[in-house]
């Protein structure tokens, strides 16, 4: 069986940046599992996995545009610490959900600097603007279930999804 749309794919990976520093890896953990063709992983990696089979190993190098996008300075803003009244101590690295400027949804922002009453928040993905390098080993491919196809993602065990099935689009991994 080959990787194609509507296949559930399991793979082990090591992710490094251009200097060879390991950013993330599945070593010692379960493989990453996703539903192919549903944009559950970054676009460039999904495209590179198309047509591969169990046992295939590959190296994939992605420009920022094919990974988490280019770094957008417009997504960095200095705000007043008053915006964090509910937080005891605002520190670099903290993440929050913030309302989009148009009021039509939420986005994750990360605190990148605290200077007195000024707090710098960054809405870019932490890996935006970086070339990413993946070493991948395909370990399993199967057909997706009807529920997985309906919800657009892989379902985990019953504890994750509950007896009634998927309770939301992000209940299962």
Secondary structure, DSSP 8 states (H G I E B T S, - for coil): -B--TTEEEEEEEEEE-TT--EEEE-TTS--EEEETTTT-S-HHHHHHHTT-BTT-EEEEEE-GGGTT----GGGEEEEEGGGGTT-SS--TT-EEEEE-TTSS-EEEEEEEEEETTEEEEE-S-TTTT--EEEEEEEEEEEE--HHHHHHTS----HHHH-TT--SSTTS--
